[in-house]
């Protein structure tokens, strides 16, 4: 059974369809890529999956449970966590406390402090644990946001352009983290414009254009798809 299944999701704004019958499946232990040009509907799909936007039609399932009408908090309790395209951190809290807020809401709240310490070490953030997120470079701030999502102990992790602002070395370490999370059983769904990262870590890639899925498959297949080249990769 898929950890996340999106079936026939449509989001309409007046006569414009931001998403048009979109389907997506993400499996435990795999990294699933979601790519496409700006305005294709990627973040809108994440909003639907996380409960921030109600679809005009279609359904969303987490571990076989229909959560289409569930609130975001309910989806979090069922194992969903996400990051955002625009960096969303608590600027008045330290890096450690940003993670601690999430850990205390997660399933391991009794071990919240120990979980946060482990995540800070894993992500290489221990030295800046007491710093304000507002003082950090964008790439590091995005890693803090990933850490906050991981503090929820998610089964399904949605990452919206998490590598933006990272340099080459940081991106390599981040790719290793994504593969490790998948190896531990997490279903990772990655929206990213860094095609090197997408092609190196993803098991399956979905391509959105104008609100529709135009291609699905392994990275090597998608990379050479003529429709995808014309719509996106050929101009990247």
C-alpha positions in Angstrom: 0.0 0.0 0.0 1.3 3.5 -0.9 2.2 5.8 1.9 0.7 8.7 -0.1 -1.7 8.4 -2.9 -3.2 11.4 -4.7 -6.1 10.5 -7.1 -7.7 12.7 -9.7 -7.0 16.0 -7.8 -8.3 19.2 -9.5 -8.0 22.7 -8.1 -9.9 25.4 -10.0 -9.7 29.2 -9.5 -12.7 30.4 -11.4 -12.2 29.1 -14.9 -8.5 28.4 -14.4 -7.4 24.9 -13.3 -4.2 25.1 -11.3 -4.4 21.3 -11.1 -6.3 19.1 -13.5 -6.9 15.5 -12.6 -3.5 15.0 -11.0 -2.5 11.6 -9.6 0.7 10.8 -7.6 1.9 7.8 -5.6 4.8 7.9 -3.1 6.1 4.7 -1.6 7.8 4.1 1.7 11.5 3.8 1.3 11.6 5.9 -2.0 12.3 9.4 -3.0 9.7 10.7 -5.4 10.5 13.8 -7.5 7.9 16.4 -8.6 9.3 18.8 -11.2 8.0 21.2 -13.8 8.2 24.9 -14.8 7.2 27.7 -12.5 3.4 27.9 -12.2 3.0 24.2 -13.1 1.1 23.5 -9.9 3.7 21.8 -7.7 3.2 23.9 -4.6 -0.5 23.9 -5.0 -0.4 20.1 -5.0 1.6 20.2 -1.8 -1.0 22.5 -0.3 -3.7 20.0 -1.2 -1.8 17.0 0.2 -1.0 18.9 3.5 -4.6 20.1 3.9 -4.0 23.8 3.3 -6.2 23.8 0.2 -9.4 21.8 -0.4 -9.4 20.3 -4.0 -12.4 20.9 -6.3 -12.4 17.2 -6.8 -10.2 14.2 -6.2 -8.9 12.4 -3.1 -5.8 12.2 -0.9 -4.9 9.0 1.0 -2.3 8.5 3.7 -1.5 4.8 4.4 -4.8 4.0 2.8 -6.8 6.4 5.0 -8.9 9.0 3.1 -7.7 12.4 4.5 -9.2 14.6 1.8 -11.4 16.5 4.2 -9.0 16.3 7.2 -7.3 19.4 8.7 -3.6 19.9 8.5 -3.1 18.9 12.2 -5.0 15.7 11.6 -2.7 14.8 8.6 0.3 15.5 10.8 -0.9 13.0 13.3 -1.2 10.5 10.5 2.5 11.0 9.7 2.7 13.9 7.2 5.2 16.7 7.5 6.3 19.4 4.9 8.6 22.3 4.2 7.6 25.4 2.2 9.0 27.1 -0.9 9.2 30.3 1.1 11.3 29.7 4.2 9.0 29.5 7.2 10.9 29.5 10.5 10.1 31.0 13.9 12.5 33.9 13.9 12.2 34.7 17.6 13.1 31.1 18.6 16.6 29.6 18.4 17.4 26.8 16.0 17.0 24.3 18.8 13.6 25.6 19.8 12.4 25.6 16.3 12.9 21.9 16.3 11.7 21.4 19.8 8.3 23.0 19.1 7.7 20.3 16.4 9.2 17.5 18.5 6.8 18.3 21.4 3.9 17.9 19.0 5.1 14.7 17.5 4.6 11.0 18.5 7.9 11.0 20.6 7.1 14.1 22.7 8.4 12.4 25.9 11.8 12.1 24.2 11.6 15.5 22.5 14.8 17.0 23.9 16.8 13.9 23.0 15.3 13.7 19.6 16.2 17.3 18.9 19.8 16.8 20.0 20.1 13.8 17.7 18.7 15.8 14.7 21.0 18.7 15.4 23.9 16.3 15.3 22.7 14.5 12.2 22.1 17.7 10.3 25.4 19.3 11.4 23.5 22.1 13.2 24.8 21.6 16.8 27.2 24.6 16.6 24.4 27.0 15.7 21.7 25.4 17.9 21.4 28.6 20.0 21.4 31.0 17.1 18.5 32.8 15.7 17.3 31.5 12.3 17.2 35.1 11.0 21.0 35.2 11.2 21.6 32.2 9.0 22.2 31.9 5.3 19.3 30.7 3.3 20.7 27.2 2.6 21.3 26.6 6.3 17.9 28.0 7.2 16.3 25.5 4.8 18.2 22.7 6.6 16.7 23.9 9.9 13.2 23.7 8.3 13.9 20.2 7.2 15.0 19.4 10.8 11.8 20.8 12.1 9.8 18.6 9.8 11.8 15.5 10.8 11.2 16.3 14.4 7.6 15.2 13.7 8.8 11.7 12.9 7.0 11.7 9.6 6.1 8.7 7.5 5.6 11.0 4.5 7.9 14.0 4.1 7.1 16.8 1.5 10.0 19.0 0.7 9.4 22.1 -1.4 12.7 23.3 -3.0 14.8 22.4 0.1 18.1 22.8 -1.7 17.6 26.4 -2.8 20.5 28.5 -1.5 22.8 25.5 -0.9 26.2 25.3 -2.4 27.6 22.2 -4.1 29.0 20.6 -1.0 25.8 21.3 1.0 23.7 19.8 -1.8 25.9 16.6 -1.8 25.4 16.2 1.9 21.7 16.9 1.5 21.4 14.2 -1.2 23.0 11.7 1.2 20.4 12.7 3.8 17.5 12.1 1.5 18.8 8.7 0.5 19.3 7.8 4.2 15.8 8.9 5.1 14.4 6.7 2.3 16.5 3.8 3.5 14.9 4.2 6.9 11.5 3.8 5.4 10.3 7.4 4.9 8.4 8.3 1.8 10.0 11.5 0.6 8.4 13.7 -2.1 10.8 16.3 -3.5 9.9 19.5 -5.4 13.2 20.8 -6.7 14.7 22.8 -9.6 18.2 21.4 -9.1 18.0 18.7 -11.7 21.3 17.2 -10.7 19.9 16.5 -7.2 16.6 15.2 -8.6 18.2 12.8 -11.1 20.6 11.5 -8.5 18.3 10.8 -5.6 14.8 10.1 -7.0 13.5 6.7 -7.7 10.4 8.0 -9.6 9.8 11.4 -11.1 6.5 13.1 -11.9 6.5 16.1 -14.3 3.8 18.7 -14.1 3.0 21.3 -16.7 0.0 23.6 -16.7 -1.6 21.6 -13.9 -1.3 18.2 -15.6 1.0 15.3 -15.2 2.8 15.0 -18.6 5.2 12.2 -17.7 6.0 9.7 -14.9 8.9 7.3 -14.6 12.5 6.7 -13.5 14.9 9.7 -13.8 16.7 8.4 -16.9 13.4 7.8 -18.7 12.0 11.2 -17.8 15.2 12.9 -18.7 14.9 11.8 -22.3 11.1 12.2 -22.7 10.5 14.5 -25.7 7.4 16.0 -24.1 9.3 16.9 -20.9 12.2 18.3 -22.9 9.9 20.6 -24.8 8.0 21.7 -21.7 10.7 22.0 -19.1 14.1 20.4 -19.3 15.0 21.7 -22.7 14.7 25.2 -21.4 16.3 24.5 -18.0 
